[in-house]
Amino acid sequence: MPDATLPATHPAAGIFRAPYLWVTIGTCALVFLAAFESLAVTTIMPLVSRELNGGSLYALAFAGPLATGVIGMVGSGNWSDRRGPAVPLYVSVGLFALGLLIAGTAVSMPALVAGRLVQGMGGGALTVALYVLVARFYPGPLHPKIFAAFSAAWVVPSLVGPFAAGLVAQAFSWHWVFLGVVGLVAPALAMIVPLLRGMEQASAPAVSWALGRLGWAVLAALAVLGLNLSAEVRVPGVPAATAVLAVAAVVLALLAARPLVPAGTLVARRGLPSVILARGLASASFFGAEVYLPYLLIDQYAFPPSLAGLTLTGGALAWAGAAAVQGRLGSRLPHQSAVRTGSVMVLAAVLLALATTALHWPAAVAIAGWALAGGGMGLLYPRLSVMTLALSGKEDEGFNSSAMSISDSLGGALSLATTGIVFAAFTTTVQSFAGVFGFTAAIGAAAVLVAPRVTTRS
């Protein structure tokens, strides 16, 4: 049985050199496939909904995987702490592939949504298992580089995923957008199998099953779904019903998330709790604003959809570029500096979008600003991942990795659901866009305030 700790004696080797090469390619391939599927579905879902007569379940097809992903993250983190990442990774990849098969062969919208729920759970579990694998296989000096590679593997699909999915749907069928990915999952996993065989733990686990945390994860997932659906609720004679339900859902989600993250996360305690919180705030600010930029350009500036989408492409390229730069700089760029600079860049970009909307500035201002936002995310995202592992012990790598992913997922989900409510609350579209960007800017400001707390005082 190979020794999974052997590579730690070769920290000078790069992630694309022996003994890391095939593991790097395999893990990045799995990240790429998960990201591709997430982005591709956005392109084909209108076609799917029309063909399956599933307009009433359209929103759930997106919100469902995000919610079940939280359950997968918690389960995978607990399992990885008990037995190592090998078995959780096998199971998560299996669930991901099974969800794709169910969705790809669906002949009704409920069946497709069921597949998406399974796929989301597998994708959430996959992310956490990969983080634990990184912690136990790659030496610390290589963590910035492997997480930069993960960032690139996640960003690249945003450049080709939607377009490729459209071509597949037009030339063949939307079914193959799901089924085509299934055939690529097995080769990606096969590259990692030799390592996983050496990481299986046969000894009695020191960590017990955390069934209570799984229950809280289910509650958090239900709260996220409730927030997404609250905008559709209309109670005669109670005009504030939507707002009341939305606030209740947010409070419930935060209460449910509390046991799923390190103590002190929600109050920004210095160190690991603030690392986890910073990840969620950055996701909430960036993704909450990003989905409205193409809408702004199309609605207010008469951009064609293809040209409006290039805004996101620019941000994605900047994200990948900044992630590569921070990976090369390594310890020459302190973690706190990377997180603080990245947070300021994201906030500045959202403020530029707000000013463009409110002051009727040229669209080029918002477009250029979003490249700034992508660069900020490329700086801070990999470093927050590195810090999470650096501040974790072997017994809680899974819990902390799942906490980071949960913060990321819940932050984006709660922000997206809330921005939908904010957008619908105003009477003019200009006010609606300004409200959305104002809301996400406030979250970005909170991220800037938390950034200095990600490291303990020396």
ABEGO torsion letter per residue (X at the ends): XBBAAAAAABAABBAABOAAAAAAAAAAAAAAAAAAAAAAAAAAAAAAAAAAGAAAAAAAAAAAAAAAAAAAAAAAAAAAAAAEAAAAAAAAAAAAAAAAAAAAABABAAAAAAAAAAAAAAAAAAAAAAAAAAAAABBAAAAAAAAAAAAAAAAAAAAAAAAAAAAAAAABBAAAAAAAAAAAAAAAAAAAAAAAAAABBABBBABBBBAAAAAAAAAAAAAAAAAAAAAABBBBGBAAAAAAAAAAAAAAAAAAAAAABBBGAAAGBBEAAAAAAAAAAAAAAAAAAAAAAAAAAAAAAGBBAAAAAAAAAAAAAAAAAAAAAAAAAEAABBAAAAAAAAAAAAAAAAAAAAAAAAAGBBAAAAAAAAAAAAAAAAAAAAAAAAAAAAABBAAAAAAAAAAAAAAAAAAAAAAAAAAAAAAAABABAAAAAAAAAAAAAAAAAAAAAAAAAABBBX
